[in-house]
Amino acid sequence: MSAKDFLFELGTEELPPKALKSLSSALESGIRSGLENLLGKEQLSGTTFKAYGAPRRLAVLATDLPTEVPESRITVQGPPEKIAFDADGNPSKALQGFARKCGTEVDQLSVIGGKYSFEKVTPAQPVAPLLSEVITQALDNLPIPKRMRWGSSRAEFVRPVKWVVLLFGDEVVPCEIMSHTAGRHTRGHRFHYNEPIELFDGRQYAETLKQKGKVLADFEERQELIRGQLLAEAEKVGGNVVIDEGLLEEVCALNEWPVALTGRFEARFLEVPSQALISSMADHQKYFHLLDNNGKLMPYFITVANIESRDPQLVIEGNEKVIRPRLSDAAFFFETDKKQTLESRTEALKKIVFQNELGTVYEKSTRISGLAGLIADQIGGDGVHASRAGLLCKADLVSEMVLEFPELQGLMGYHYALNDGEPEEVALAQNEHYMPRFHGDELPQTKTGIAVAIADRLDTLVGLFGINQPPTGSKDPFALRRATLGTLRIIVENDLALDLRTLLQAAADQYGQLPAQNTVVEQVLEFMLERFRAWYEERGISVDNYIAVHTLRPTKPLDFDRRVRAVSHFRTLPESASLAAANKRVSNILSKQEGEVADNVDSSLLTDAAEVELAKQVTALEAELAPFFEKGDYQNALEALAKLQAPVDRFFEEVMVMADDEKVRGNRLALLTKLRNLFLGVADISLIAG
């Protein structure tokens, strides 16, 4: 089958930089998917796809795309032979209806496997006329939350469309996309070569734009070029550039012909907390900062220009002129903020509403303070420091610096607390209580920071559930799911033996009265334990391990985690499948009993050798497992229980549990209850797959 290269380019006004990469990837995926539906995956086995994305263009190149949609034949089955004709030999309504549905006559049908059938043949057809439909569908499916219109056009896109290129081989595919007639002319760099560039060969698309138009259309190539330029510029001044991947991606999406340049600022600004300067440079100006060999911020920045200037120094000076007032503002805010203590700022929190039904941020800080002190006492921390840190932890929200740079909340609280002479742990907790800020972020290290971090999250959880506003579907405006996972991480990864029910009750008590006061503790507890499911799925731990533990509802996250990991280990043992099946059998037997089963086994009623042996082993294990359970050593407990496989299997092979003698039957049920309770000391093993 013959093949040609297929190139599509959509020329636009500057695309949103934070969305460019995802739009480019989605367009390539959408076109690939559309062609797979059209031609079939097998027909595309020799076709390669390449996405291009730059500030003013999205493009997709498919090399060696088949020129034809092959002929297809589909056999459709209809009514069976026995009901196809009536007694007089006339076609039945069923057969006539089938023929009409197939667009044919009864005499054109054939019998296959006892049923009337019809072979639908779709003749081969050229691909070229179908490409515009594939592209339009892919464009319609792009992840664009809000589309816009421009001029008198009815077309909608994330930015106004300026041109469309659609080549199949060296020919233009005649069609209209986004109110533009497809052609073969792209455009070069807005400043270096803002002229039409004629294209004849899709494979030469990127090279033609680079050589003639001063445009690097390949996102990855452009990104690596910028990375190399940043490293080279840093080397010139003896520094180490910090390349934040998110910033690098954004800068790449802002430039078609990137040129990195190094500027500097006055060393006096280094007296301001470095993160404030970094935020100002990165968030507002898209600059990269440099550190010296000791990890200290240097008075330099690297900017990436979208032009190769004849006088780079002018560009550098222009950027230095722009950054100076930004850094001056940061320095001014910092010096102004230090004139007022964090404690004095808490008064302003009384005017800021946390949530209408839950009061002000000041009231939240007071609740955090009380709960943090209680938690600190339980984990061996300083309750006084934790209470103090909790009271101050939101005060920096009303500082000038945080009002200007919201991302510095917590960090500025740390600096201001140190400036106020607060104990170091109190200061550290101002920043640490926000940790982890995102998935995989570092955790608080000090016990004061840990206590305030947990208290803040639990207060929010109890409050929102208490006013009947839990997360629903994808809506989670207060990020309660993230708050829960953060709390679980802090507790588990720091080996803290904290009981969630106890802490949630303490949090609820501080509110005094909530609409759902009587049920909120159990509601939040269940919500938090449910978050463990996603936790373990992400770590590749089977969900039924989680279910086996969750059914017991251990309320200490650390204990919960140890049980799940013990079950995961148990399942690697050769005895696990047999014992899981036995537990399921025992569970089924006991669930069918209407009356209560005795607590103790009467040894005088044990007659069969198999039940005598099992009873002996169970009794011995009760004593052996006690210290394991006390220490939470569930892995060794389950390893010990694995020794029961042989006596349990023998018991079920040789002993009739539901004996005719009521006393013997009751005694055997009591033995099975004791057996099951040993396993329930860790998890409900009956719920794991064999």
C-alpha positions in Angstrom: 0.0 0.0 0.0 1.3 3.4 -0.9 2.0 6.0 1.8 2.7 9.8 2.1 3.8 12.2 4.8 1.0 14.2 6.4 1.6 17.6 8.0 -0.9 19.7 9.9 0.0 23.1 11.4 -2.3 25.5 13.2 -0.9 29.0 13.4 -2.2 31.2 16.2 -1.7 34.2 18.4 0.6 33.4 21.3 -0.7 30.3 23.1 -1.0 30.1 26.9 2.5 29.1 28.0 1.4 26.8 30.9 -0.9 24.9 28.5 1.3 24.7 25.4 2.9 21.3 26.1 -0.3 19.6 27.1 -2.2 21.1 24.1 0.6 19.8 21.7 0.5 16.4 23.2 -3.3 16.2 23.2 -3.4 17.3 19.5 -1.0 14.6 18.5 -2.8 12.0 20.5 -6.2 13.1 19.1 -5.0 12.9 15.5 -3.3 9.6 16.1 -6.5 8.2 17.7 -8.7 9.5 14.8 -6.4 7.9 12.2 -6.4 4.6 14.1 -10.2 4.7 14.1 -10.2 5.4 10.4 -7.5 3.0 9.2 -7.0 0.6 12.0 -3.9 0.1 14.2 -2.4 -2.5 11.9 -2.5 -0.1 8.9 -0.6 2.5 11.0 2.2 0.1 12.1 4.7 1.8 9.8 3.5 5.3 10.6 5.4 7.6 13.0 3.9 10.6 14.7 5.7 13.7 15.9 4.2 16.7 17.8 5.5 20.2 17.5 4.6 23.1 19.8 5.8 26.7 19.9 4.3 30.0 21.1 2.5 30.6 17.8 1.9 27.2 16.4 0.8 23.6 17.1 1.7 21.0 14.5 1.7 17.2 14.0 3.7 15.3 11.4 2.7 11.7 10.5 5.3 10.1 8.2 4.4 7.2 5.9 0.7 7.5 6.4 -1.3 5.1 4.1 -3.0 6.9 1.2 -6.1 4.6 1.3 -8.6 3.4 3.8 -8.6 -0.3 2.8 -11.7 -2.2 1.7 -13.6 -3.8 4.7 -15.9 -6.7 4.8 -18.3 -7.4 7.7 -20.7 -10.3 7.9 -23.9 -9.5 9.6 -26.1 -12.3 10.9 -29.9 -12.3 10.8 -32.7 -14.7 11.7 -32.2 -18.5 11.8 -33.2 -20.6 8.8 -36.1 -22.2 10.7 -38.0 -18.9 11.1 -36.9 -17.3 7.8 -39.9 -18.5 5.8 -43.6 -19.2 6.6 -45.5 -22.4 5.8 -46.2 -21.1 2.3 -42.6 -20.5 1.6 -42.8 -16.7 1.8 -40.1 -14.7 3.5 -41.0 -14.0 7.1 -41.2 -10.5 8.5 -38.0 -11.1 10.4 -36.2 -12.0 7.2 -37.7 -9.1 5.2 -36.7 -6.7 8.0 -33.2 -8.0 8.1 -32.8 -7.5 4.3 -34.1 -3.9 4.5 -31.7 -3.2 7.4 -28.9 -4.4 5.2 -30.1 -2.4 2.2 -30.5 -5.4 0.0 -33.0 -8.0 -1.2 -33.8 -11.4 0.4 -32.3 -13.3 -2.6 -29.0 -11.6 -2.0 -28.7 -13.1 1.5 -26.8 -16.3 2.2 -26.9 -18.9 5.0 -23.9 -19.2 7.3 -24.0 -21.5 10.3 -27.8 -21.9 10.1 -28.5 -18.2 10.0 -29.3 -15.9 7.1 -26.3 -13.5 6.7 -25.2 -10.6 4.7 -21.7 -9.5 3.8 -21.3 -5.7 4.0 -18.5 -4.4 1.8 -17.1 -1.0 2.2 -14.9 -0.2 -0.8 -11.5 1.4 -0.4 -11.4 5.1 -0.3 -8.7 7.8 -0.3 -7.5 9.1 3.1 -6.9 12.7 2.0 -10.5 13.9 1.9 -11.0 12.5 5.4 -8.1 14.2 7.1 -9.9 17.5 7.8 -12.6 15.6 9.8 -10.0 13.8 11.8 -8.2 17.1 12.6 -11.4 19.0 13.5 -12.4 16.2 15.9 -9.0 16.3 17.5 -9.2 20.1 17.9 -12.7 19.9 19.4 -11.4 17.4 22.0 -8.4 19.5 23.2 -8.4 20.3 26.9 -9.4 23.9 26.6 -11.5 25.1 29.6 -12.6 28.3 28.0 -12.6 29.0 24.2 -12.8 32.4 22.5 -14.1 33.8 19.3 -12.4 36.5 17.2 -13.5 38.9 14.5 -16.6 37.8 12.6 -15.5 34.1 12.7 -17.8 31.5 14.3 -14.7 29.4 15.1 -13.7 28.9 18.7 -10.2 28.2 20.0 -8.0 29.1 23.0 -6.4 31.9 20.9 -7.2 33.5 17.5 -6.2 31.3 14.6 -4.1 33.0 11.9 -3.2 30.3 9.3 -3.6 26.5 8.6 -1.2 24.2 6.8 -2.4 20.8 5.6 -0.1 18.8 3.4 -0.4 15.2 2.2 2.8 14.4 0.4 3.6 17.6 -1.4 0.0 18.6 -2.1 -2.3 20.8 -0.1 -5.5 19.0 1.1 -8.3 21.4 0.1 -10.5 22.1 3.2 -11.4 24.7 5.7 -10.4 24.4 9.4 -11.1 27.1 12.0 -12.5 29.4 9.3 -9.2 29.3 7.4 -8.6 27.7 4.1 -5.7 25.2 4.4 -2.6 26.1 2.5 1.2 25.4 2.4 2.4 28.7 4.0 3.6 28.9 7.5 5.2 32.0 9.1 8.5 32.6 10.7 9.6 34.3 13.9 7.5 37.4 14.8 10.6 39.6 14.9 13.3 37.8 13.0 11.3 36.7 10.0 7.6 37.6 10.1 7.0 36.4 6.5 5.2 33.6 4.8 7.3 30.4 4.3 6.2 28.0 1.7 6.3 24.3 2.6 6.5 21.3 0.2 7.8 18.5 2.4 6.4 17.6 5.8 9.7 16.0 6.9 11.5 19.3 6.3 9.0 21.3 8.3 11.1 21.7 11.5 14.4 22.3 9.6 12.8 24.8 7.2 11.4 26.8 10.1 14.7 26.7 11.9 16.9 27.7 8.9 14.7 30.2 7.2 12.2 31.3 9.9 14.3 31.4 13.0 11.8 29.2 14.8 12.5 26.1 16.8 9.2 24.2 16.5 10.3 21.1 18.4 9.4 21.7 22.1 11.9 19.2 23.5 14.7 20.4 21.3 14.0 24.0 22.4 13.8 23.0 26.0 17.2 21.2 26.0 18.7 24.2 24.1 17.5 26.5 26.9 18.9 24.1 29.6 22.3 24.1 27.9 22.3 27.9 27.6 21.4 28.3 31.3 24.3 26.1 32.4 26.7 27.9 30.1 25.6 31.3 31.4 25.9 30.2 35.0 29.4 28.9 34.4 30.4 32.4 33.1 29.8 33.9 36.6 31.0 30.9 38.6 27.5 30.0 39.8 25.1 27.1 39.8 21.8 27.8 38.1 18.7 26.3 39.7 16.5 24.9 36.9 13.0 24.5 38.1 11.4 22.1 35.6 8.0 23.9 35.7 9.7 27.3 35.0 11.8 25.8 32.3 8.7 24.4 30.6 6.9 27.7 30.9 9.9 29.7 29.5 10.2 27.2 26.7 6.6 27.9 25.8 7.3 31.6 25.7 10.1 31.5 23.2 10.5 30.4 19.6 14.2 31.4 19.3 15.5 31.4 22.9 18.7 33.2 23.9 19.8 33.1 27.5 21.3 36.2 29.0 22.7 36.9 32.5 21.9 40.1 34.5 22.7 41.1 38.0 21.1 43.1 40.9 22.5 44.9 43.9 24.0 42.7 46.6 22.1 44.7 49.2 19.0 42.9 48.2 20.5 39.6 49.5 19.6 40.8 53.0 16.0 39.9 52.1 15.0 36.2 52.6 16.2 34.5 49.5 12.9 32.8 48.7 11.2 36.1 48.5 13.8 37.3 45.9 13.5 33.9 44.1 9.7 34.2 43.9 9.9 37.7 42.7 12.3 36.7 39.9 10.6 33.5 38.9 6.9 34.2 39.3 6.9 37.8 37.9 9.8 37.8 35.5 10.4 34.2 34.6 14.1 34.5 35.6 16.3 31.7 36.8 18.3 32.3 40.0 21.9 31.2 40.8 23.5 29.8 43.9 27.2 29.8 44.9 29.0 26.6 46.0 27.7 27.1 49.5 24.1 27.1 48.4 23.7 30.9 48.9 21.8 33.1 46.5 24.0 35.1 44.2 23.2 38.6 42.9 22.6 37.3 39.4 19.7 36.1 37.3 19.3 34.5 33.9 16.6 35.6 31.5 15.7 33.9 28.3 14.9 36.3 25.5 12.8 35.5 22.4 15.2 37.3 20.1 18.8 37.2 19.1 19.7 40.9 19.7 22.5 42.7 17.9 23.2 44.4 21.3 22.5 41.8 24.0 23.7 44.3 26.7 20.8 46.5 26.0 18.4 43.5 26.6 20.3 42.7 29.8 20.1 46.3 31.1 16.4 46.4 30.3 15.8 43.4 32.4 17.9 44.7 35.2 15.9 47.9 35.1 12.6 45.9 35.4 13.7 43.6 38.2 15.2 46.4 40.4 11.8 47.8 41.5 10.4 44.3 42.1 13.3 43.5 44.5 13.1 46.9 46.0 9.4 46.2 46.8 10.4 42.9 48.4 13.1 44.6 50.5 10.6 47.3 51.6 7.9 44.8 52.5 10.4 42.8 54.5 11.7 45.8 56.5 8.2 47.1 57.1 6.9 43.8 58.2 9.7 43.3 60.8 8.5 46.4 62.6 5.4 44.6 63.8 5.4 41.3 65.7 3.5 38.2 64.5 1.6 38.2 67.8 0.4 41.7 67.2 -0.8 40.7 63.7 -3.1 38.0 65.1 -5.6 40.8 65.9 -6.1 41.4 62.2 -7.0 37.7 61.7 -10.3 38.5 63.5 -11.5 40.3 60.4 -10.7 37.5 58.0 -13.4 34.8 57.6 -12.1 31.2 57.4 -15.5 29.9 56.5 -18.9 31.5 57.2 -20.1 28.8 59.6 -16.7 28.1 61.1 -15.7 31.6 62.1 -12.5 33.7 61.5 -8.9 32.7 60.9 -8.2 34.0 64.4 -10.7 31.5 65.8 -9.1 28.7 63.7 -5.7 29.7 65.0 -7.0 29.4 68.6 -8.4 25.9 67.9 -5.1 24.9 66.2 -3.2 26.1 69.3 -5.2 24.0 71.7 -5.1 20.9 69.5 -1.4 21.3 68.7 -0.5 21.4 72.4 -2.3 18.2 73.0 -0.7 16.4 70.1 2.8 17.6 71.0 2.4 16.2 74.5 1.4 12.8 73.0 4.4 12.6 70.7 7.0 13.7 73.2 7.2 17.3 72.1 6.8 20.6 73.9 3.2 21.4 74.4 3.8 25.1 75.2 5.9 25.6 72.1 3.2 23.9 70.0 0.4 26.0 71.4 2.4 29.1 70.8 3.3 28.1 67.2 -0.4 27.3 66.5 -1.6 30.6 67.7 0.9 32.5 65.5 0.8 30.1 62.4 -1.6 32.2 60.3 -0.3 35.6 61.4 2.0 36.1 58.4 -1.0 36.0 56.1 -1.7 39.7 56.9 2.0 40.7 56.3 2.8 42.9 53.3 5.2 40.3 51.9 2.7 37.5 51.9 -0.1 39.8 50.6 2.3 40.5 47.6 3.7 36.9 47.4 1.1 34.5 48.7 3.4 31.5 47.9 5.7 32.7 50.7 3.1 32.0 53.5 4.7 30.1 56.3 8.3 30.9 55.1 7.9 34.5 56.0 6.2 33.5 59.3 9.5 31.6 60.1 11.6 34.7 59.4 9.4 37.1 61.3 9.1 34.7 64.3 12.9 34.6 64.4 13.0 38.4 64.2 10.5 38.5 67.1 12.8 36.3 69.3 10.4 33.3 69.3 12.0 29.9 70.1 13.5 28.3 67.0 11.0 25.4 67.1 8.1 27.9 67.2 9.6 29.7 64.2 10.3 26.6 62.2 6.7 25.4 62.8 5.4 28.6 61.0 6.7 27.1 57.8 6.6 23.4 58.6 2.9 23.3 59.4 2.1 23.8 55.7 4.1 20.6 54.9 3.6 18.6 52.8 2.3 21.3 50.5 1.9 18.9 47.5 2.1 15.3 46.6 5.5 13.9 47.5 6.6 17.1 49.3 8.9 17.0 52.3 7.3 16.5 55.8 7.8 18.7 58.9 10.9 17.7 60.9 10.3 19.2 64.3 7.8 17.9 66.8 6.3 21.3 67.1 5.9 21.6 63.3 4.4 18.1 63.2 1.9 18.9 66.0 0.7 22.2 64.3 0.6 20.5 60.8 -1.7 17.8 62.1 -3.8 20.1 64.2 -4.4 22.5 61.3 -5.6 19.7 59.0 -7.8 18.0 61.5 -9.4 21.3 62.5 -10.3 21.9 58.8 -11.6 18.3 58.3 -13.8 18.3 61.4 -15.1 21.8 60.7 -16.2 21.1 57.1 -17.7 17.7 57.9 -19.3 19.2 61.0 -21.2 21.7 58.8 -22.1 18.9 56.3 -19.7 20.1 53.6 -17.6 17.0 52.8 -15.9 16.7 49.4 -18.3 15.6 46.6 -17.1 14.0 43.4 -14.3 16.1 42.0 -15.3 19.1 44.1 -13.0 19.6 47.1 -12.6 23.3 47.5 -10.8 23.0 50.9 -8.5 20.2 49.6 -9.7 17.8 52.3 -8.4 14.8 50.5 -4.9 16.3 50.2 -5.1 17.3 53.9 -6.0 13.7 54.9 -3.1 12.2 52.9 -0.7 14.7 54.3 -1.8 13.9 57.9 -1.5 10.1 57.2 2.0 10.6 55.8 3.1 12.7 58.7 1.9 10.1 61.2 3.0 7.0 59.4 6.4 8.2 58.1 7.3 9.6 61.5 6.3 6.5 63.4 3.8 8.3 65.6 1.4 6.2 67.7 -1.4 8.7 67.4 -5.1 7.6 67.6 -7.2 9.4 65.0 -10.5 9.0 66.9 -9.0 10.6 70.0 -7.6 13.5 68.1 -10.8 14.0 66.0 -12.9 14.0 69.2 -10.5 16.7 70.7 -10.9 18.7 67.5 -14.7 18.4 67.6 -14.8 19.4 71.3 -13.0 22.7 70.5 -15.8 23.7 68.1 -18.3 23.2 70.9 -21.3 22.7 68.7 -21.5 21.8 65.1 -24.6 20.8 63.1 -23.2 17.3 62.8 -21.5 17.3 66.2 -22.8 13.8 67.1 -21.6 12.0 64.0 -18.6 14.1 62.8 -15.9 12.1 64.5 -16.9 8.8 62.9 -17.6 10.5 59.5 -14.1 12.0 59.4 -12.5 8.9 60.7 -14.0 6.8 58.0 -13.1 9.4 55.3 -9.5 9.4 56.5 -9.2 5.6 56.6 -10.7 5.4 53.1 -7.8 7.6 51.9 -5.5 4.7 52.7 -6.9 2.9 49.7 -5.4 5.4 47.2 -2.2 5.5 49.3 -1.6 1.7 48.9 -2.8 1.5 45.3 -0.1 4.1 44.4 2.5 1.9 46.2 1.4 -1.2 44.2 -0.1 -2.9 47.3 -3.2 -5.0 46.4 -6.4 -3.3 47.4 -7.7 -6.4 49.1 -4.8 -6.2 51.6 -6.2 -2.7 52.5 -9.8 -4.1 52.7 -8.7 -7.0 55.0 -7.4 -4.4 57.5 -10.0 -1.7 56.9 -12.8 -4.0 57.9 -11.3 -4.0 61.4 -11.1 -0.2 61.4 -7.9 0.3 63.4 -7.9 4.0 64.3 -4.1 4.5 64.6 -2.7 5.1 61.1 0.7 3.7 62.1 -0.9 0.5 63.3 -3.1 0.4 60.2 0.0 0.6 58.0 1.9 -2.1 59.9 -1.1 -4.5 59.5 -1.4 -3.9 55.7 2.3 -4.4 55.2 2.2 -7.6 57.3 -0.7 -8.9 55.2 1.4 -8.1 52.0 4.3 -10.1 53.4 2.0 -12.9 54.6 0.7 -13.3 51.0 4.3 -14.2 49.9 4.3 -17.2 52.1 3.3 -20.6 50.6 0.7 -21.2 53.4 -1.2 -18.0 52.7 -3.7 -19.1 50.0 -4.8 -22.2 52.0 -5.2 -20.3 55.2 -7.1 -17.5 53.5 -9.5 -20.0 52.1 -9.8 -21.7 55.5 -10.6 -18.3 57.1 -13.3 -17.7 54.5 -14.8 -21.1 55.2 -14.7 -20.4 59.0 -16.3 -17.0 58.4 -19.1 -18.5 56.4 -19.8 -21.2 59.0 -19.8 -18.7 61.9 -22.0 -16.2 60.1 -24.7 -18.7 59.7 -25.0 -19.4 63.5 -28.0 -17.8 65.0 -27.1 -18.1 68.7 -24.0 -17.0 70.5 -20.9 -19.3 70.2 -19.1 -20.2 73.4 -15.9 -18.3 74.3 -14.0 -21.3 75.6 -13.2 -24.8 74.2 -14.0 -27.8 76.4 -11.1 -30.2 76.0 -13.2 -33.1 77.3 -15.4 -32.7 74.2 -12.5 -32.9 71.7 -12.6 -36.5 70.4 -11.1 -36.5 66.9 -7.3 -36.4 66.7 -7.4 -33.5 64.2 -9.5 -31.2 66.4 -7.3 -32.1 69.4 -4.2 -31.2 67.5 -5.7 -27.9 66.2 -6.9 -26.9 69.7 -3.4 -27.6 71.0 -1.8 -25.4 68.3 -4.4 -22.6 68.8 -3.8 -22.5 72.6 -0.1 -22.4 72.1 -0.3 -19.6 69.6 -2.5 -17.5 71.8 0.4 -17.3 74.3 3.1 -16.9 71.6 1.3 -14.1 69.7 0.4 -12.0 72.8 3.8 -10.1 72.8 3.7 -9.7 69.0 0.3 -8.0 69.2 1.4 -5.9 72.1 4.3 -4.5 70.1 2.4 -4.3 66.9 4.7 -6.8 65.3 2.1 -8.1 62.9 4.5 -9.6 60.4 6.0 -12.0 62.9 2.5 -12.7 64.2 1.3 -13.8 60.7 4.4 -15.8 60.2 3.7 -17.7 63.4 0.1 -18.2 62.3 1.2 -19.7 59.0 2.2 -22.8 61.1 -1.5 -23.5 61.4 -1.9 -24.5 57.7 -1.4 -28.3 58.2 -3.6 -28.7 61.3 -6.3 -26.5 59.8 -6.4 -28.4 56.5 -6.4 -31.7 58.4 -9.3 -30.4 60.6 -11.5 -29.7 57.7 -10.6 -33.0 56.0 -11.3 -35.2 59.0 -13.8 -33.3 61.3 -17.5 -32.7 60.7 -18.0 -29.3 62.3 -21.8 -29.4 62.3 -22.0 -32.6 64.3 -25.3 -34.0 65.4 -24.4 -33.8 69.1 -25.2 -30.2 70.1 -22.4 -29.9 72.6 -19.8 -31.3 70.3 -21.0 -28.9 67.5 -20.9 -25.9 69.9 -17.4 -26.9 71.0 -16.1 -27.1 67.5 -17.6 -23.8 66.7 -15.9 -22.3 69.7 -12.6 -23.7 68.5 -13.1 -22.1 65.1 -14.0 -18.8 66.7 -10.7 -18.9 68.7 -8.9 -19.7 65.5 -10.5 -16.9 63.6 -9.9 -14.4 66.4 -6.1 -15.1 66.2 -6.1 -14.0 62.6 -8.4 -11.0 63.3 -5.7 -9.8 65.7 -4.1 -8.6 62.5 -6.6 -8.5 59.6 -9.6 -10.4 58.1 -7.5 -12.8 56.0 -10.7 -14.3 54.6 -11.0 -11.2 52.4 -7.7 -11.6 50.5 -7.7 -13.3 47.2 -6.1 -16.8 47.1 
